[in-house]
Each structure stands twice: as C-alpha cells, then as structure tokens.
Amino acid sequence: MSTADVVIIGAGFAGAATAYQLTRRGVRNVLVLEREAVAGVHASGRNAALAFQVLSDSAEARLAVEGARFIADPPEGFTALALLRRTGSLLVADTAGVAQLHRSARAAAALGLGCQVIGVDDAVRRVPALARAPFAAAFWNPYDGVVDIHELLQGYLAAARSAGARIEYRCSVTGMRLEGGRVSALETAHGRVETRCVINAAGAWAGDVSEFAGIGTQTVAPRRRHLFQTVADVPVGRDWPFVWHNDLDVYFRPEGDGLLMSPCDATPHPPREPVVDGAAAQLLAEKIARAFPALATVRVASAWCCLRTFVRDERFVIGRDPDVDGLVWVAALGGHGMTTSPAVGRLGAAAVLGEASAELDYFSPARLRH
Ligand SMILES: Cc1cc2nc3c(=O)[nH]c(=O)nc-3n(C[C@H](O)[C@H](O)[C@H](O)COP(=O)(O)OP(=O)(O)OC[C@H]3O[C@@H](n4cnc5c(N)ncnc54)[C@H](O)[C@@H]3O)c2cc1C
C-alpha cells in the first residue's frame, strides 16, 4: 500500500500538465498512474500538433492563447528545443462562409491577436497548392503553428518529476474507494493507493473513472478521428501554414516530405484503442477533391486514428466534482487539449488547491448533473 496527496490518473496532456502545474505550486507528493508503458500512447502522442487558437468557445480560446504563449516561450529549463514552429494558419471558406471568417477576425481581435481576412490571391501566394481551390476568402492567423508534441509532453513530466512527482507506468487504475462520500483510496494493478484527492485525467476513459466513483459516465463520449500522412506530387513548402477548409471540415499541413491530412471524421467510439477504417480514406479523398483539387492526387503513405473526448455540451470539464469529495476532473478536452494544456493544467491545479474563479465555474463538472 502506498499513499499520495494527489493521484493523477493518466499521463496524457491533461495529467502531465496538471502534475507540472501542481508541483510548480509547491505540491510535492503527487503520483501519476499511467496504464501504458510510456506517455503519449493515445491522443496526446498521436494528434495533429496544430496550435490553433481562435476557437469557437471564447473561454477555451483564451486557454488556447495562454497555452500557445507558454509553448512559444516556455520557462527557462523546460526544454532544450523550440516547441513551436510559428507557421500561421489559413481558414478558407466559400462565399456562404465568409461571414464566419469575419467573426473569427473579430474574435481574434478580442483575444489580442491581430489577424485578418485575406483574398484568394493572397492566400494562394502563401500556399500555391490552393491555386484551383474554389474558396472566396481566408482567415489568416500568423500566431498559430505546429508543436513538437512529444517534447512538450516530456517537458511537463520531466519538470514534475524533478520537483518530486512520481510517475508509474504499466499501472492501471481499476477502482476507487469512497468513505462517507469522499475519496479514500484507489485500487490499481500494483495494489491500493491511499489518497484524499484523485484527478480524472483519463482521456477517452474518463467515463470509466467516473463510473469507479459511482456517478455514471457523466456523458463522457469519445469520437474517433483519422490522420493520414500523404505523398504529394505537387511541390510542398515546408513553411506553409496549416490550411483548414471551414465549410467542408478538412485540413492539411506540411509534414516530412509530404502533407499530413485529416477528413475531420468524428465517429462515436467506445473507450478502447480504435483501428483504421478504410471509409475514412474515402472520405478524405472526397473532401480533398472538392476543397483542394490540386491535391486530389496525393497518395496515402500511412494512416492512424485516435480518440477525441467530449461531454454532451462539448465544453472542457475541469474542476471539483460536486458530489464526490476529493475527485477533480481534467477531462473532455475534445480536439484542443494539446494547445490549451498549459492553461488546463493551471486550472486543474487551482481546483485541487480549492481556489475559485469564473473560469472554473464555467468548466465545472457540476453542469453535467442537471
Ligand atoms: C486525431 C486527433 C487530432 C488532434 N489534433 C489536435 C491538435 O492539432 N491540436 C490540439 O490542441 N489538440 C488536438 N487533439 C486533441 C488532443 O490530442 C487531446 O485533447 C489531448 O491529447 C487529450 O489529452 P488527455 O490527457 O485528456 O487524453 P490522453 O492523451 O488519451 O491521455 C489519457 C491517458 O490516461 C490513461 N488512462 C486511461 N485510463 C486509465 C486507467 N484506468 N489507469 C491508468 N491510466 C489510464 C491512458 O492510457 C492515456 O495515456 C487531437 C486529437 C485527435 C484524436
């Protein structure tokens, strides 16, 4: 039997960033339990690495801006490598979608980001592969970019470890013990851990952890998404921004010698390792042919998929559980958990420390009980 002041379930971005921020706030006896042999086996190690800041939810957008600032300029000693390649991003839209691009520009201004809606010629100058694409305008955000996600994840874990946190791999949490409505221990593959504070940072499995606490899944539901590494037979600029078609929901960015692409599929999926579905490649081919015809002949070199996790209102869930004393949520980070992770970890740590804020009210799990 071991003990810890705080036990974090999961060493993805949610758990790692929270461990990091807790240790920065002086909490030392932190234990991170991760079922896999290494960190980043699931969404945190296999996402598209886009630092995308002008999100539709303005509170999440503020977290993304805070996150991108941290990633662009992390504290001294966090990493030896640059974490962010500031390539910028282009959201393209057809005529009906141009009003949305202008709304994004206003939202960016409110976030302190000087972005603009640009014309087709300007967009094509930045990404020549857009030459024959049928779009009417683009939203240009020069502050977005591509992140070294493995370095970021390892940076959190290394800093937390050097500040006293313990990280145990190959250690599955299998149950939770409550006494008088409050957390008293976790059951794990390596025995019982006594603790009065558990952080549910289990990603697609956050619903399972919630079930361990006896409160059901709380609408936690993963959705599968595919990524494709492709080989292009048109010249690809290594410094191109990532390009997202706002109406058709398909994106690409340079990666290696080719392009990383996603058809933005969002198929409900149980919390288990997903397998690649051939229908996603077909969906990608159809969307690329319509959105970016100059890239219609790309060939798929490899494909993978992983799970994005949501609750019913698609808003992050961060904060103290209203019914189970000692259970703190840092979950349901959907498609933005990497970019927002520095801020998400800050909020998770604040919740553990019993702090109150309008941000924590907004993301509170209490809303799931109505
Ligand atoms: C295809 C795709 C593309 C994406 N692209 C981007 C992007 O470009 N930019 C961006 O910001 N975000 C992106 N995301 C979202 C981002 O990857 C996620 O929001 C983020 O990684 C979620 O982190 P997490 O820690 O909550 O979950 P995970 O990374 O899944 O980590 C949870 C961990 O908990 C462990 N665990 C679960 N249950 C237990 C248990 N019982 N015991 C012990 N350990 C357990 C798991 O093994 C796992 O390692 C993308 C996601 C996907 C799927």
The ligand as a Gaussian input file, in Angstrom:
#p B3LYP/6-31G(d) Opt

LIG

0 1
 C       -6.739000      12.862000     -34.482000
 C       -6.615000      13.918000     -33.422000
 C       -6.038000      15.129000     -33.736000
 C       -5.884000      16.119000     -32.758000
 N       -5.255000      17.277000     -33.100000
 C       -5.053000      18.228000     -32.149000
 C       -4.374000      19.415000     -32.480000
 O       -3.925000      19.589000     -33.613000
 N       -4.208000      20.365000     -31.518000
 C       -4.678000      20.178000     -30.224000
 O       -4.518000      21.075000     -29.384000
 N       -5.311000      19.034000     -29.883000
 C       -5.517000      18.061000     -30.813000
 N       -6.185000      16.916000     -30.499000
 C       -6.742000      16.780000     -29.145000
 C       -5.705000      16.347000     -28.120000
 O       -4.871000      15.344000     -28.658000
 C       -6.437000      15.841000     -26.889000
 O       -7.385000      16.814000     -26.439000
 C       -5.486000      15.554000     -25.740000
 O       -4.401000      14.777000     -26.166000
 C       -6.235000      14.847000     -24.619000
 O       -5.316000      14.571000     -23.602000
 P       -5.754000      13.664000     -22.381000
 O       -4.610000      13.641000     -21.437000
 O       -7.088000      14.105000     -21.876000
 O       -6.017000      12.212000     -23.006000
 P       -4.984000      11.003000     -23.455000
 O       -3.879000      11.505000     -24.275000
 O       -5.849000       9.942000     -24.013000
 O       -4.387000      10.547000     -22.065000
 C       -5.153000       9.827000     -21.121000
 C       -4.244000       8.761000     -20.514000
 O       -4.935000       8.124000     -19.450000
 C       -4.511000       6.771000     -19.416000
 N       -5.536000       6.009000     -18.710000
 C       -6.849000       5.908000     -19.034000
 N       -7.482000       5.132000     -18.145000
 C       -6.563000       4.738000     -17.225000
 C       -6.606000       3.917000     -16.075000
 N       -7.754000       3.335000     -15.670000
 N       -5.472000       3.705000     -15.374000
 C       -4.299000       4.287000     -15.768000
 N       -4.198000       5.075000     -16.865000
 C       -5.308000       5.298000     -17.580000
 C       -4.431000       6.405000     -20.898000
 O       -3.595000       5.268000     -21.095000
 C       -3.876000       7.684000     -21.515000
 O       -2.458000       7.638000     -21.666000
 C       -6.355000      15.900000     -31.434000
 C       -6.937000      14.677000     -31.115000
 C       -7.054000      13.680000     -32.074000
 C       -7.656000      12.361000     -31.696000

